[in-house]
Amino acid sequence: MVYKGEQTSFLPHHMGKLEELPLELLLDELLPFLPLRDLLNLFSTNKYFAQIGCDDPFWHRKIQEDYNFNNVATARKHGWKFIYSRLKKSKTFVWG
């Protein structure tokens, strides 16, 4: 039973929501350290994070950090997110 004025959440009142953090802090300090699977899960949680997940500059930066890839001509045709997904799934075969 919940009484008037009693906290109903498991989180303390002083804890805010992740989306209340400044965007620069998320983009520069938090999101770059998340594995791809966690990023994709985060981007599917709400509209705010879905917008970040569709942001081409975010994926451009991520592809530069993870793969040192900066082929702008290819990105103009397909977009950085598409290229990142293809590089993540790439396979290299070596014979010899």
MOPAC internal coordinates of N, CA, C and O (Angstrom, degrees):
PM7 1SCF
backbone

  N    0.0000 0     0.00 0     0.00 0    0    0    0
  C    1.4442 1     0.00 0     0.00 0    1    0    0
  C    1.5226 1   108.40 1     0.00 0    2    1    0
  O    1.2310 1   120.58 1   -43.41 1    3    2    1
  N    1.3134 1   116.49 1   136.59 1    3    2    1
  C    1.4616 1   122.43 1  -179.65 1    5    3    2
  C    1.5221 1   108.35 1  -105.79 1    6    5    3
  O    1.2310 1   121.12 1   -52.13 1    7    6    5
  N    1.3168 1   115.47 1   127.87 1    7    6    5
  C    1.4563 1   120.63 1   178.83 1    9    7    6
  C    1.5118 1   110.68 1   -95.89 1   10    9    7
  O    1.2310 1   120.45 1   -22.03 1   11   10    9
  N    1.2974 1   116.74 1   157.97 1   11   10    9
  C    1.4619 1   122.76 1  -179.54 1   13   11   10
  C    1.5222 1   110.16 1   -54.54 1   14   13   11
  O    1.2310 1   121.31 1   -50.54 1   15   14   13
  N    1.3453 1   115.10 1   129.46 1   15   14   13
  C    1.4643 1   120.39 1   178.00 1   17   15   14
  C    1.5131 1   113.76 1    84.56 1   18   17   15
  O    1.2310 1   119.89 1   176.54 1   19   18   17
  N    1.3174 1   117.82 1    -3.46 1   19   18   17
  C    1.4555 1   120.72 1  -178.75 1   21   19   18
  C    1.5312 1   110.04 1   -83.98 1   22   21   19
  O    1.2310 1   120.98 1   -35.72 1   23   22   21
  N    1.3073 1   115.73 1   144.28 1   23   22   21
  C    1.4673 1   121.21 1  -179.79 1   25   23   22
  C    1.5247 1   109.58 1   -70.63 1   26   25   23
  O    1.2310 1   119.92 1   -50.64 1   27   26   25
  N    1.3318 1   117.76 1   129.36 1   27   26   25
  C    1.4563 1   121.54 1  -179.55 1   29   27   26
  C    1.5226 1   112.65 1  -103.31 1   30   29   27
  O    1.2310 1   119.88 1   170.40 1   31   30   29
  N    1.3157 1   117.83 1    -9.60 1   31   30   29
  C    1.4554 1   121.94 1  -179.77 1   33   31   30
  C    1.5181 1   110.04 1   -94.80 1   34   33   31
  O    1.2310 1   120.95 1   -26.99 1   35   34   33
  N    1.3307 1   115.79 1   153.01 1   35   34   33
  C    1.4522 1   119.77 1   175.96 1   37   35   34
  C    1.5217 1   111.67 1   -78.17 1   38   37   35
  O    1.2310 1   120.37 1   162.76 1   39   38   37
  N    1.3284 1   116.90 1   -17.24 1   39   38   37
  C    1.4577 1   121.07 1  -179.82 1   41   39   38
  C    1.5132 1   110.30 1   -87.50 1   42   41   39
  O    1.2310 1   120.33 1   -38.80 1   43   42   41
  N    1.3171 1   116.98 1   141.20 1   43   42   41
  C    1.4660 1   118.91 1   175.37 1   45   43   42
  C    1.5290 1   110.46 1   -62.83 1   46   45   43
  O    1.2310 1   120.33 1   -24.38 1   47   46   45
  N    1.3100 1   116.97 1   155.62 1   47   46   45
  C    1.4589 1   121.52 1  -178.03 1   49   47   46
  C    1.5260 1   112.72 1   -62.47 1   50   49   47
  O    1.2310 1   119.72 1   151.38 1   51   50   49
  N    1.3206 1   118.13 1   -28.62 1   51   50   49
  C    1.4636 1   120.21 1  -176.34 1   53   51   50
  C    1.5254 1   112.62 1   -77.37 1   54   53   51
  O    1.2310 1   119.43 1   169.75 1   55   54   53
  N    1.3045 1   118.69 1   -10.25 1   55   54   53
  C    1.4671 1   120.68 1   178.59 1   57   55   54
  C    1.5209 1   109.35 1   -86.37 1   58   57   55
  O    1.2310 1   120.95 1   -55.55 1   59   58   57
  N    1.3232 1   115.79 1   124.45 1   59   58   57
  C    1.4535 1   120.60 1   178.94 1   61   59   58
  C    1.5095 1   111.10 1   -93.50 1   62   61   59
  O    1.2310 1   121.17 1     4.38 1   63   62   61
  N    1.2937 1   115.37 1  -175.62 1   63   62   61
  C    1.4538 1   121.43 1   177.70 1   65   63   62
  C    1.5164 1   109.34 1   -87.91 1   66   65   63
  O    1.2310 1   120.96 1   -27.76 1   67   66   65
  N    1.3029 1   115.76 1   152.24 1   67   66   65
  C    1.4596 1   121.34 1  -179.85 1   69   67   66
  C    1.5235 1   111.08 1   -59.56 1   70   69   67
  O    1.2310 1   120.56 1   141.91 1   71   70   69
  N    1.3343 1   116.54 1   -38.09 1   71   70   69
  C    1.4644 1   119.34 1  -178.78 1   73   71   70
  C    1.5256 1   113.05 1   -72.49 1   74   73   71
  O    1.2310 1   119.63 1   173.50 1   75   74   73
  N    1.3229 1   118.31 1    -6.50 1   75   74   73
  C    1.4599 1   121.44 1   175.58 1   77   75   74
  C    1.5302 1   112.45 1   -84.11 1   78   77   75
  O    1.2310 1   120.56 1   169.61 1   79   78   77
  N    1.3275 1   116.54 1   -10.39 1   79   78   77
  C    1.4641 1   120.08 1   176.22 1   81   79   78
  C    1.5207 1   109.18 1   -69.96 1   82   81   79
  O    1.2310 1   120.25 1   -29.20 1   83   82   81
  N    1.3275 1   117.13 1   150.80 1   83   82   81
  C    1.4747 1   119.25 1   176.77 1   85   83   82
  C    1.5336 1   110.30 1   -59.04 1   86   85   83
  O    1.2310 1   121.10 1   -39.82 1   87   86   85
  N    1.3230 1   115.50 1   140.18 1   87   86   85
  C    1.4609 1   121.33 1  -178.24 1   89   87   86
  C    1.5252 1   111.93 1   -56.75 1   90   89   87
  O    1.2310 1   120.43 1   140.23 1   91   90   89
  N    1.3263 1   116.78 1   -39.77 1   91   90   89
  C    1.4661 1   120.49 1  -179.90 1   93   91   90
  C    1.5232 1   111.06 1   -61.41 1   94   93   91
  O    1.2310 1   120.22 1   141.26 1   95   94   93
  N    1.3378 1   117.19 1   -38.74 1   95   94   93
  C    1.4615 1   121.01 1   178.54 1   97   95   94
  C    1.5288 1   110.54 1   -64.65 1   98   97   95
  O    1.2310 1   120.67 1   136.48 1   99   98   97
  N    1.3152 1   116.32 1   -43.52 1   99   98   97
  C    1.4590 1   119.87 1   177.73 1  101   99   98
  C    1.5287 1   111.44 1   -61.85 1  102  101   99
  O    1.2310 1   120.92 1   130.12 1  103  102  101
  N    1.3430 1   115.84 1   -49.88 1  103  102  101
  C    1.4631 1   120.38 1  -175.16 1  105  103  102
  C    1.5251 1   113.48 1   -70.01 1  106  105  103
  O    1.2310 1   120.52 1   144.17 1  107  106  105
  N    1.3287 1   116.61 1   -35.83 1  107  106  105
  C    1.4657 1   120.06 1  -173.93 1  109  107  106
  C    1.5282 1   114.21 1   -93.67 1  110  109  107
  O    1.2310 1   120.08 1   148.10 1  111  110  109
  N    1.3142 1   117.45 1   -31.90 1  111  110  109
  C    1.4584 1   119.76 1  -170.13 1  113  111  110
  C    1.5272 1   115.20 1  -116.13 1  114  113  111
  O    1.2310 1   119.31 1   154.38 1  115  114  113
  N    1.3086 1   118.91 1   -25.62 1  115  114  113
  C    1.4652 1   119.61 1  -174.85 1  117  115  114
  C    1.5267 1   113.51 1  -108.31 1  118  117  115
  O    1.2310 1   120.37 1   124.16 1  119  118  117
  N    1.3119 1   116.91 1   -55.84 1  119  118  117
  C    1.4672 1   120.19 1  -174.20 1  121  119  118
  C    1.5245 1   114.38 1   -62.20 1  122  121  119
  O    1.2310 1   118.84 1   144.41 1  123  122  121
  N    1.3431 1   119.83 1   -35.59 1  123  122  121
  C    1.4732 1   118.35 1  -179.97 1  125  123  122
  C    1.5264 1   114.21 1   -61.04 1  126  125  123
  O    1.2310 1   120.06 1   159.88 1  127  126  125
  N    1.3189 1   117.49 1   -20.12 1  127  126  125
  C    1.4639 1   120.29 1  -176.84 1  129  127  126
  C    1.5287 1   113.56 1   -94.32 1  130  129  127
  O    1.2310 1   120.39 1   173.75 1  131  130  129
  N    1.3282 1   116.87 1    -6.25 1  131  130  129
  C    1.4586 1   119.68 1   179.38 1  133  131  130
  C    1.5200 1   110.93 1   -82.20 1  134  133  131
  O    1.2310 1   120.37 1   -40.61 1  135  134  133
  N    1.3232 1   116.91 1   139.39 1  135  134  133
  C    1.4680 1   119.29 1   173.22 1  137  135  134
  C    1.5268 1   110.07 1   -64.27 1  138  137  135
  O    1.2310 1   120.61 1   -22.60 1  139  138  137
  N    1.3167 1   116.43 1   157.40 1  139  138  137
  C    1.4577 1   121.73 1  -175.79 1  141  139  138
  C    1.5318 1   111.79 1   -55.29 1  142  141  139
  O    1.2310 1   119.72 1   135.70 1  143  142  141
  N    1.3088 1   118.14 1   -44.30 1  143  142  141
  C    1.4691 1   121.02 1  -179.05 1  145  143  142
  C    1.5313 1   110.65 1   -58.76 1  146  145  143
  O    1.2310 1   120.14 1   137.57 1  147  146  145
  N    1.3244 1   117.33 1   -42.43 1  147  146  145
  C    1.4694 1   120.59 1   179.19 1  149  147  146
  C    1.5259 1   111.21 1   -67.95 1  150  149  147
  O    1.2310 1   120.43 1   141.77 1  151  150  149
  N    1.3313 1   116.79 1   -38.23 1  151  150  149
  C    1.4653 1   119.90 1   176.40 1  153  151  150
  C    1.5256 1   111.06 1   -60.54 1  154  153  151
  O    1.2310 1   120.64 1   132.83 1  155  154  153
  N    1.3151 1   116.39 1   -47.17 1  155  154  153
  C    1.4617 1   120.35 1  -178.95 1  157  155  154
  C    1.5252 1   111.21 1   -63.65 1  158  157  155
  O    1.2310 1   120.39 1   142.07 1  159  158  157
  N    1.3238 1   116.87 1   -37.93 1  159  158  157
  C    1.4701 1   119.91 1   175.66 1  161  159  158
  C    1.5228 1   111.03 1   -64.80 1  162  161  159
  O    1.2310 1   120.34 1   137.60 1  163  162  161
  N    1.3287 1   116.96 1   -42.40 1  163  162  161
  C    1.4574 1   120.94 1   178.49 1  165  163  162
  C    1.5245 1   110.71 1   -62.66 1  166  165  163
  O    1.2310 1   120.32 1   137.42 1  167  166  165
  N    1.3271 1   117.00 1   -42.58 1  167  166  165
  C    1.4628 1   120.96 1  -178.63 1  169  167  166
  C    1.5310 1   112.27 1   -66.06 1  170  169  167
  O    1.2310 1   120.11 1   163.24 1  171  170  169
  N    1.3064 1   117.40 1   -16.76 1  171  170  169
  C    1.4662 1   120.12 1   179.45 1  173  171  170
  C    1.5312 1   113.06 1   -97.08 1  174  173  171
  O    1.2310 1   120.00 1  -175.09 1  175  174  173
  N    1.3328 1   117.60 1     4.91 1  175  174  173
  C    1.4683 1   119.58 1  -176.02 1  177  175  174
  C    1.5186 1   113.99 1   -81.01 1  178  177  175
  O    1.2310 1   120.16 1   141.93 1  179  178  177
  N    1.3343 1   117.29 1   -38.07 1  179  178  177
  C    1.4711 1   119.65 1   179.80 1  181  179  178
  C    1.5295 1   109.97 1  -159.29 1  182  181  179
  O    1.2310 1   120.85 1    -3.59 1  183  182  181
  N    1.3313 1   115.98 1   176.41 1  183  182  181
  C    1.4704 1   120.76 1  -176.03 1  185  183  182
  C    1.5272 1   112.08 1   -65.80 1  186  185  183
  O    1.2310 1   120.19 1   144.31 1  187  186  185
  N    1.3147 1   117.25 1   -35.69 1  187  186  185
  C    1.4658 1   120.91 1  -179.27 1  189  187  186
  C    1.5318 1   110.22 1   -59.83 1  190  189  187
  O    1.2310 1   120.82 1   128.86 1  191  190  189
  N    1.3280 1   116.04 1   -51.14 1  191  190  189
  C    1.4581 1   118.92 1  -178.88 1  193  191  190
  C    1.5270 1   111.86 1   -74.18 1  194  193  191
  O    1.2310 1   119.98 1   153.14 1  195  194  193
  N    1.3179 1   117.64 1   -26.86 1  195  194  193
  C    1.4632 1   120.12 1   175.10 1  197  195  194
  C    1.5292 1   110.50 1   -64.23 1  198  197  195
  O    1.2310 1   120.29 1   143.06 1  199  198  197
  N    1.3305 1   117.04 1   -36.94 1  199  198  197
  C    1.4695 1   120.44 1   177.10 1  201  199  198
  C    1.5156 1   110.83 1   -64.76 1  202  201  199
  O    1.2310 1   120.54 1   138.49 1  203  202  201
  N    1.3207 1   116.58 1   -41.51 1  203  202  201
  C    1.4676 1   119.78 1   177.54 1  205  203  202
  C    1.5305 1   109.39 1   -63.42 1  206  205  203
  O    1.2310 1   120.40 1   139.83 1  207  206  205
  N    1.3227 1   116.84 1   -40.17 1  207  206  205
  C    1.4615 1   121.29 1   179.95 1  209  207  206
  C    1.5152 1   113.89 1   -66.11 1  210  209  207
  O    1.2310 1   120.09 1   159.27 1  211  210  209
  N    1.3225 1   117.43 1   -20.73 1  211  210  209
  C    1.4718 1   121.45 1   178.03 1  213  211  210
  C    1.5279 1   112.08 1   -98.54 1  214  213  211
  O    1.2310 1   120.32 1  -177.81 1  215  214  213
  N    1.3067 1   117.00 1     2.19 1  215  214  213
  C    1.4546 1   122.24 1  -175.69 1  217  215  214
  C    1.5302 1   110.25 1   -79.17 1  218  217  215
  O    1.2310 1   120.24 1   -66.55 1  219  218  217
  N    1.3202 1   117.15 1   113.45 1  219  218  217
  C    1.4610 1   121.55 1  -177.58 1  221  219  218
  C    1.5394 1   113.32 1   -59.75 1  222  221  219
  O    1.2310 1   119.00 1   137.81 1  223  222  221
  N    1.3399 1   119.52 1   -42.19 1  223  222  221
  C    1.4739 1   118.11 1   177.39 1  225  223  222
  C    1.5389 1   113.37 1   -59.72 1  226  225  223
  O    1.2310 1   120.10 1   146.96 1  227  226  225
  N    1.3254 1   117.40 1   -33.04 1  227  226  225
  C    1.4726 1   119.56 1   176.54 1  229  227  226
  C    1.5292 1   110.13 1   -60.98 1  230  229  227
  O    1.2310 1   120.58 1   132.27 1  231  230  229
  N    1.3370 1   116.50 1   -47.73 1  231  230  229
  C    1.4572 1   120.16 1  -178.48 1  233  231  230
  C    1.5275 1   111.77 1   -70.33 1  234  233  231
  O    1.2310 1   119.96 1   148.46 1  235  234  233
  N    1.3225 1   117.68 1   -31.54 1  235  234  233
  C    1.4661 1   120.79 1   175.26 1  237  235  234
  C    1.5271 1   109.87 1   -60.99 1  238  237  235
  O    1.2310 1   120.77 1   132.62 1  239  238  237
  N    1.3061 1   116.14 1   -47.38 1  239  238  237
  C    1.4648 1   120.27 1   179.04 1  241  239  238
  C    1.5226 1   110.90 1   -64.26 1  242  241  239
  O    1.2310 1   120.20 1   137.92 1  243  242  241
  N    1.3223 1   117.21 1   -42.08 1  243  242  241
  C    1.4690 1   121.67 1  -178.78 1  245  243  242
  C    1.5324 1   111.19 1   -63.61 1  246  245  243
  O    1.2310 1   120.58 1   139.43 1  247  246  245
  N    1.3208 1   116.49 1   -40.57 1  247  246  245
  C    1.4617 1   120.25 1  -179.28 1  249  247  246
  C    1.5365 1   110.65 1   -70.01 1  250  249  247
  O    1.2310 1   120.44 1   145.98 1  251  250  249
  N    1.3230 1   116.77 1   -34.02 1  251  250  249
  C    1.4663 1   119.71 1   176.46 1  253  251  250
  C    1.5237 1   110.80 1   -67.72 1  254  253  251
  O    1.2310 1   120.30 1   137.66 1  255  254  253
  N    1.3289 1   117.03 1   -42.34 1  255  254  253
  C    1.4638 1   120.76 1  -178.65 1  257  255  254
  C    1.5241 1   112.16 1   -69.71 1  258  257  255
  O    1.2310 1   120.22 1   138.84 1  259  258  257
  N    1.3335 1   117.18 1   -41.16 1  259  258  257
  C    1.4605 1   120.36 1  -174.47 1  261  259  258
  C    1.5255 1   113.93 1   -85.76 1  262  261  259
  O    1.2310 1   120.02 1   148.06 1  263  262  261
  N    1.3525 1   117.56 1   -31.94 1  263  262  261
  C    1.4554 1   120.47 1  -173.52 1  265  263  262
  C    1.5266 1   114.68 1  -126.63 1  266  265  263
  O    1.2310 1   119.56 1   176.25 1  267  266  265
  N    1.3164 1   118.44 1    -3.75 1  267  266  265
  C    1.4540 1   122.66 1  -177.25 1  269  267  266
  C    1.5336 1   110.16 1    53.35 1  270  269  267
  O    1.2310 1   121.23 1  -136.31 1  271  270  269
  N    1.3268 1   115.25 1    43.69 1  271  270  269
  C    1.4644 1   122.85 1  -176.97 1  273  271  270
  C    1.5205 1   108.31 1  -109.41 1  274  273  271
  O    1.2310 1   120.79 1   -50.02 1  275  274  273
  N    1.3396 1   116.10 1   129.98 1  275  274  273
  C    1.4658 1   118.86 1  -177.83 1  277  275  274
  C    1.5288 1   110.74 1  -143.85 1  278  277  275
  O    1.2310 1   119.95 1  -137.72 1  279  278  277
  N    1.3205 1   117.70 1    42.28 1  279  278  277
  C    1.4494 1   121.35 1   179.97 1  281  279  278
  C    1.5254 1   109.05 1   -84.56 1  282  281  279
  O    1.2310 1   120.67 1   -87.25 1  283  282  281
  N    1.3214 1   116.31 1    92.75 1  283  282  281
  C    1.4605 1   122.03 1  -174.20 1  285  283  282
  C    1.5236 1   111.72 1   -65.24 1  286  285  283
  O    1.2310 1   119.73 1   144.60 1  287  286  285
  N    1.3207 1   118.11 1   -35.40 1  287  286  285
  C    1.4668 1   120.63 1  -179.05 1  289  287  286
  C    1.5297 1   110.90 1   -61.10 1  290  289  287
  O    1.2310 1   120.26 1   137.82 1  291  290  289
  N    1.3096 1   117.10 1   -42.18 1  291  290  289
  C    1.4597 1   120.83 1   178.19 1  293  291  290
  C    1.5210 1   110.71 1   -66.73 1  294  293  291
  O    1.2310 1   120.20 1   141.19 1  295  294  293
  N    1.3060 1   117.23 1   -38.81 1  295  294  293
  C    1.4645 1   121.59 1  -179.09 1  297  295  294
  C    1.5216 1   111.65 1   -66.77 1  298  297  295
  O    1.2310 1   120.12 1   145.74 1  299  298  297
  N    1.3175 1   117.37 1   -34.26 1  299  298  297
  C    1.4658 1   119.96 1   178.48 1  301  299  298
  C    1.5180 1   111.23 1   -62.46 1  302  301  299
  O    1.2310 1   121.18 1   147.05 1  303  302  301
  N    1.3054 1   115.36 1   -32.95 1  303  302  301
  C    1.4644 1   120.04 1  -177.18 1  305  303  302
  C    1.5357 1   111.64 1   -80.81 1  306  305  303
  O    1.2310 1   120.01 1   140.05 1  307  306  305
  N    1.3297 1   117.59 1   -39.95 1  307  306  305
  C    1.4605 1   120.72 1  -171.80 1  309  307  306
  C    1.5279 1   114.83 1  -117.20 1  310  309  307
  O    1.2310 1   119.55 1   154.41 1  311  310  309
  N    1.3107 1   118.47 1   -25.59 1  311  310  309
  C    1.4649 1   121.68 1  -176.34 1  313  311  310
  C    1.5258 1   111.03 1    96.22 1  314  313  311
  O    1.2310 1   121.04 1   -30.43 1  315  314  313
  N    1.3124 1   115.61 1   149.57 1  315  314  313
  C    1.4639 1   121.33 1  -175.65 1  317  315  314
  C    1.5228 1   112.84 1   -66.68 1  318  317  315
  O    1.2310 1   120.15 1   143.22 1  319  318  317
  N    1.3236 1   117.33 1   -36.78 1  319  318  317
  C    1.4684 1   119.98 1  -179.64 1  321  319  318
  C    1.5313 1   110.41 1   -63.77 1  322  321  319
  O    1.2310 1   120.03 1   136.61 1  323  322  321
  N    1.3123 1   117.55 1   -43.39 1  323  322  321
  C    1.4581 1   122.26 1   178.54 1  325  323  322
  C    1.5322 1   110.22 1   -61.13 1  326  325  323
  O    1.2310 1   120.45 1   133.81 1  327  326  325
  N    1.3250 1   116.74 1   -46.19 1  327  326  325
  C    1.4686 1   120.71 1  -179.51 1  329  327  326
  C    1.5202 1   110.43 1   -63.28 1  330  329  327
  O    1.2310 1   120.50 1   137.62 1  331  330  329
  N    1.3400 1   116.64 1   -42.38 1  331  330  329
  C    1.4652 1   119.81 1   178.85 1  333  331  330
  C    1.5233 1   110.42 1   -59.40 1  334  333  331
  O    1.2310 1   120.39 1   135.58 1  335  334  333
  N    1.3301 1   116.86 1   -44.42 1  335  334  333
  C    1.4671 1   119.45 1  -179.07 1  337  335  334
  C    1.5242 1   111.01 1   -63.10 1  338  337  335
  O    1.2310 1   119.86 1   143.54 1  339  338  337
  N    1.3361 1   117.87 1   -36.46 1  339  338  337
  C    1.4639 1   120.80 1   178.95 1  341  339  338
  C    1.5324 1   111.51 1   -71.48 1  342  341  339
  O    1.2310 1   120.06 1   141.89 1  343  342  341
  N    1.3243 1   117.49 1   -38.11 1  343  342  341
  C    1.4647 1   119.44 1   177.82 1  345  343  342
  C    1.5230 1   110.86 1   -67.61 1  346  345  343
  O    1.2310 1   120.80 1   144.06 1  347  346  345
  N    1.3176 1   116.08 1   -35.94 1  347  346  345
  C    1.4660 1   120.10 1   180.00 1  349  347  346
  C    1.5359 1   110.67 1   -64.26 1  350  349  347
  O    1.2310 1   120.58 1   147.12 1  351  350  349
  N    1.3355 1   116.49 1   -32.88 1  351  350  349
  C    1.4599 1   121.52 1  -177.85 1  353  351  350
  C    1.5323 1   112.40 1   -95.67 1  354  353  351
  O    1.2310 1   120.15 1  -175.38 1  355  354  353
  N    1.3234 1   117.32 1     4.62 1  355  354  353
  C    1.4661 1   119.76 1  -175.06 1  357  355  354
  C    1.5284 1   111.12 1   -67.34 1  358  357  355
  O    1.2310 1   121.72 1   -27.71 1  359  358  357
  N    1.3080 1   114.32 1   152.29 1  359  358  357
  C    1.4501 1   121.60 1   178.99 1  361  359  358
  C    1.5203 1   108.32 1  -130.87 1  362  361  359
  O    1.2310 1   120.93 1   -38.91 1  363  362  361
  N    1.2955 1   115.83 1   141.09 1  363  362  361
  C    1.4594 1   121.15 1   178.34 1  365  363  362
  C    1.5141 1   107.84 1  -119.62 1  366  365  363
  O    1.2310 1   121.17 1   -49.58 1  367  366  365
  N    1.2986 1   115.37 1   130.42 1  367  366  365
  C    1.4591 1   120.81 1   177.71 1  369  367  366
  C    1.5145 1   108.69 1  -114.04 1  370  369  367
  O    1.2310 1   120.65 1   -45.61 1  371  370  369
  N    1.3158 1   116.36 1   134.39 1  371  370  369
  C    1.4629 1   121.11 1  -179.79 1  373  371  370
  C    1.5135 1   108.14 1  -124.80 1  374  373  371
  O    1.2310 1   121.05 1   -54.25 1  375  374  373
  N    1.3317 1   115.61 1   125.75 1  375  374  373
  C    1.4552 1   120.08 1   175.87 1  377  375  374
  C    1.5218 1   107.86 1  -110.40 1  378  377  375
  O    1.2310 1   120.96 1   -31.60 1  379  378  377
  N    1.2761 1   115.78 1   148.40 1  379  378  377
  C    1.4509 1   116.30 1   173.76 1  381  379  378
  C    1.4309 1   116.59 1   141.45 1  382  381  379
  O    1.2310 1   120.10 1   180.00 1  383  382  381

